[in-house]
Amino acid sequence: MRYLFIHPVFPGQFLKLMAALAAEPGNEVTHISRQASQNAMPGVRRVQYSVPADSASVPHPFLQKLNEALRHGDAVCRVLLEMRARGYRPDVILSYAGHGQNFYIKDVFPDVPLLGYFEWHLNAFGAEYNFDPDYPLDFDRQRFIRINNLHNLADLSNCDGGITPTHWQQAQFPKEFRGKLHVLHDGVDTDYYAPQKPSVLKLGDRSLALDDIELVTYSTRGMEPFRGFPEFMRALAVLQAARPKCHAVIVGTDEIFYSRKPKDAATFKESLLKELAGKLDLSRVHFTGWLQPADYREVLRASQAHVYLTYPYVLSWSLMESMSTGCLVVGSRTPPVMEVIRDRDNGLLVDFPGHAQLAQVLEEVLASPAQFAPVRERARQTVLAHYDQRRLVPEQVRWLNGWITPRPH
């Protein structure tokens, strides 16, 4: 079978699925992407498209992203037409939705099943925006969100079917289209993210003897309100005052990906360190930056309490990775987290926004770690039962193959 994958970057969310398909004899796997990469995958053919620079003015600021999406669509269309002219025809196409590259696929291959990977649909109300009272949504931004969904709506209309990782994410799409979206998570490598308690945690040139400290961990792509960084830092100041042996390891960058920038600083890390000056013992706060997977896994394995906070938004893979590693997760009582964590069963939930309850629950965990050992075990069992890639990747293959109509010989 011929499988064609399209994503702005290589390999995107398709790494495990493409590897599984490429390992099967007789399969032909192709990936089209814009971003150049030196990485290669055995059995996967790389095709790159380029978007030419365009200095033409855009009539309305809301159309800037739509204009960029149309250019992506044009660029992918050109590549597909060239491939078709050389006799190429895929049996099925799975493409990341919402960025424009799917606009004209059905014009080139009208009889090939087009499937979309649908990660998120923006909502002005009821999800990530207008959630935190400290960051209300202004009316112009609200209108922009509606226009920015045009890409997703076009893809929902054009595709034959789609996939989305969680029920919460499926529920964010218009109800008229939810029946098109099959809920199927990407999967977690539970063999790699498995419990194995170290005695020492190495952080660059420094080593922490875990028998001598209490360790709280937090990881994020970017330190910002969307992922609860301000709440975590404020809770940490309270926790350190109550627990003199408490250290915190913070994994991630200080970049801002989703939230608006703070008014008093360039980053939220800078803003919170300024706000909490004199209240935090920085000798017990360890910012690691971005870590390689093996180093990140060691942080999770060393953790006594792992904090995962999020607005009602896309659920991070890191939640399942931490649970698979046996972390005791203290998570936000928000819908995406509540789909996975049951309070006091396979994790702990706290009100969010706000930091007082977070500090209180973390202090409870550090005071009686043995009490929560069964919660840790149930966290891993949850991932093994519902998010293990050994089960989910074959299920993805079956779902993908179910759209293929055998060609006549």
N, C-alpha and C positions, 0 to 999 in steps of 0.2 A: 504494500500500500504506500501511496505517497501522502505525506503529511506536510502541510505548510503552516508555519507559525510566523506571526508578525508582532513585533513589539518595538517601541522606540529604542530600547537598549537590549543587548544580548547578555544572558538568555532570558531576562525578566523572570516571570513566575513559572516559566516552562522548563526549568532545568531538569527536574526529576522526571517529568513526563516525557520530555524529549529523549532523555537517557534510556528510559525504559523502552520506548518505541524503537530507538536506534539499535538497541541490543537484539531485537527480533530479526532474524534472517528474512530478507525480502522487502523490508521496509525502507522507504526513502524519506528522510527527514530534512526539511529545508527551513531555515530561519532568516527572515528579512528584518534588518534593524537599521536605524540611522546612525547610532553611535559606534564609532570604530572601537575595536577591541582586539588585543593580541590573543585572547583566550580562544581555545579551540575545543570542540567536543568530538570524540570519535563517532563517526557515522552521521554527523550533522553538517550539512552544507550551509555555509554562511553567504548571504547576499546582503549588500549594504545599499541603502538609498540615501541620496543627498537632497537637501532642501536649498535651492539657490537663494542668495541674498536678494531682497526685494526692498527697494527704497521708496516704493509708492506709498503715499500717505493713506491712512485709514480714516474714513469719514467720521467714525464715531468710536470713542475709546472702548466701548463694550465689544466692538467687533475685532479688536486686536487678537484675541485668542481664537476667534472663529476664523480670522484670516490665516493665522498660523496653522490651524487645523486643516483648512482647505489646501494649503500648500503641502502639508503632509500627505493628504489624500491624493493630490496630483502626483507627488513624487512616487508614492507606492504604486499608483496606477501605471505610471511609465514603466516601472520595473516589471510589473505583472504583464503588461502588453509585450515587452521584449521577451519575457520567458514564454508566453503563449506563442509568439511568433517562431520560437525555436522548438515548438512541439510539446512544451510542458503543460500538463494539466494535473492539478492535485486531486486527490480523492476527497479530501476534507480540509477545511481551513479553520484554525483557531487563532483568533487575534485579540489582543488587549483592546478594550473598548474605551471610547471617550476622548481620543486624541486626534481623530480625523483620518487616520490611515485606512480606515475601513469604508470611507464614503463611496468609493467607486469599485469595490471588489466585485460586487454582483454585476456590474456592467462588463467586466472582463470575463468572469466565470459565472454566468447566471445559473448554471445547473449544478454547481458545486456547493455542497452544504457549507454555509458560513456560520461559524459559532463564535460567540464573543466571551471574553473573560471580563466580567463586569464587577469592578471592585467597589465603586461608590457612586451614589447619586446625591448631589448637593441639595441641602434642604435649609431654607431660611428659618424654619420653625420645627421644633420637635427633635432636633438632632444636635449637631455640633455648634451651630450658630444660635445666638440668643439663649445659650445654655448658662454661661457664666455671667452673673450680673455685673462683674467688674469689666466685662468686655461686650457691651451691647452692640448689636448690629445696626449700622446706619442704613437709611433707606436706599441710598445709591448702591451700596454693597448688596443689599437685598435684591434689587433689580438686576444687578450684574450676575448674581447667582442663577437667576432664572434663565438669562441668556446663555450662561456658561454651560447649562445642561443640554443645549441644543445638540452637542456632539453625542452625548449619551442617547438622547432620544432618537437621533438618526440611526445610531447603531442598533438600538432596540428594535426599530422598525425594519431595518434591512436584514438583520440576522435571522437564521432559521432557529437558533436556540442559543442558550448561554449558560454560563457557569458562574457561581459566586461563592465565596468561602464560608459564609455563616448565614444563619436565618435572619439575624439582625441586619446584615448588609442587604439581603434580599428585600427586606421590608422597607428599605429606603427608596426603592424604585417605584414608579407609578404602578398602582394596583393593576392597571390594564395590561402591564407587561410582566408581572411577577410570574405568571404561569409559564413564561418562556425560560425562566432562570432556574436551573438545577443547583441545589445547595450541595457543594462538595468541596471540602477544605483541601488545601495544598498538601498538608501532611507534615509531620515532624519526624526527624530521624531519632527515634527513641533509643536506639542502640548507642548513638553518639551522646545524646543528652540523657545520660543515666546517672543515678546517684553514685557518688564515691567520695566520701568526706576526706579532704586533705587535712594535714596537721598544720601546714604552713601555707599561706597565700602570698605569692610573690607578685609584687606590683612594681615593675621596673627595678630600680635599685633597692627597693625597700621590701622587707618580708614581715608579714604579720603572723605571729604565733597564735593560732586560733584558740588554744586553751586559755590564753591570757586575756582575751577580749570578747566582746559581744559584737556581732557583725550584722548590720543592716545593709541591704544592697538595693540599688535602683539603676535601671538601664533605660535608655531612650535614644532615638535617632537624634533629636534635638531637645535641648533643655528649654521648655516653653509651657505656657498654661494648658495647651491642648493635652499634654501628657502629665499634667499635675506637678510640674517642677516647683512652682512657688509653694504649693501646699507641702510637698515633701521637705523642702528646706526649712520652712517654718516649724513643721513637726519635729525635725531633727534638732533644732535649737532647744526645744522643750525636752526632748528625749535625752540629749546629752547632759542637760542640767540634772536630770533625775538618775541617769545611769552613767557614772564616770568612766566605765570601761567600754562604753558604746562607741564603735567606729562605724563609719559609713563609706561604702565604695560606690561611686557614681560613674557609670559607664555611658559614654556617648559624647556628642559634641555640643558646643554652646550655640550652634546655628539655630535659626528660626525658620521652620518650614511651613507652619500652618497659622500660627498666631500673629497678631499685629505686634510690632516692635514696642518695647517699653518706652515710656516718655523720658525716663531719667537716666537711661544708659543705652549702650549699643546692643547689649545682650541681656537676657533674663538672669544669667549667671552673675554678671556684673551687678545687676540691679538688686538681686537677693543678697549677695555678699555685702553690699552697701547697707541694705536695710537691716541685716542681722549682725552688723559689725559689733563685736564685743559680746555677742550672745552665742556665737559658734566657736568651738575649739577647733580651729582649722588643722591642727596637728592630727586630729582624729577624723578628718574628712579627706577622702582620697579621690580626686578626679583623674580618671584613667585615660580620657579621650576614647577614640574608637579602638576596639581591641580585635585581634584575630580570634576566630572561632574557638580555638583551644584555650586561649587565655580568658575569653568571656565565659566559657563553660566552667573553668576553675573558680571564677567569681561566684557563679550560681551554686556550685557544689559547696563552697565555703559558707554560703549565706545561712543565717539563722532566721531572717525575715526578709522577704523580697517584696518591694513595693511596686505595684503596677496601677497607675492612675490614668484615666483617660476620659475626655469628653465623650459623649455618644457619637463615636466615629469609628473608622476602620479599626478592627481588632488586630493588634500587633502579633506577629509570629512569636515574639519574645515571651508572651504570656504562656503559650503552650510549651515552649522550650524550657522555661523556668519550672513549670509544673512537672514536666517529664524528668527533669533533673532532681526532683524531690524537694523543691523549694516550698516553704510555707509562704504562700502569696497573700499579701494584704492588698486587696484591690478596691477600686472605687465601686460604689453601688450605682452603677450605670448600666443601661441595657446590654451593651456588647459584652461586658464582663460577666453580667448575671446569666448570660447564655451558657457560660462555661463553669463559673464558680457558684457553688451553693454555700451560703454563709455557715461557718462552723462545721462544715462537712468535708469539703475538699479545698478549703481556703477560708479567708476571712474578708468580710466586706465592710467598708466604712463610708460614711456620708461624704459627698464630694459635690461642689467645692467645699473647702474648709479643712483645717489641719488639727483641730483639737482632738477629735475622735481618733484620727490617725495616730497621733502621739500616744494616746491612751492605750490603744490596741497594741502598738509596738512595744510599749512598756510591759504590758501583760505577757506578750510572747517572750520577751527577753528574760522576764522574771521566772517563767516556768516552761522552758523549752521542751522538756520531756512530755508535758501534757499534750503537746500538739503533734507528736510523732504520728499518730494515726491519720491526722489531717494531711500530713505530707504524703503518706502512703496512698491515700485516696486520691490525692492530686495526680500522682503518677498513673494510677489505675484509670483515671478519667481520660488521660491522653492516650494510654494504650488501647482503651476501648473505642475512642471516637476520633482520634487525630493522628494515629500511627500511619506513617507513609507506606509501610509494608502492606497495609490493607487499602489505603486510599489511592495510591498510584495505580495499582491494577484496576481499581474501580474507575479511575479517570480514563484509562485505556479502553475499558468496556464501554463507557459512555461515549467516548469519541468514535469508536468503531461502530457504535450503534447507528450513527448517522450516515454511514457509508453504504451506498448501493453498489453491489458487485457489478462490474462491467461485463457485458457479454463477450464471450471469446470468439 
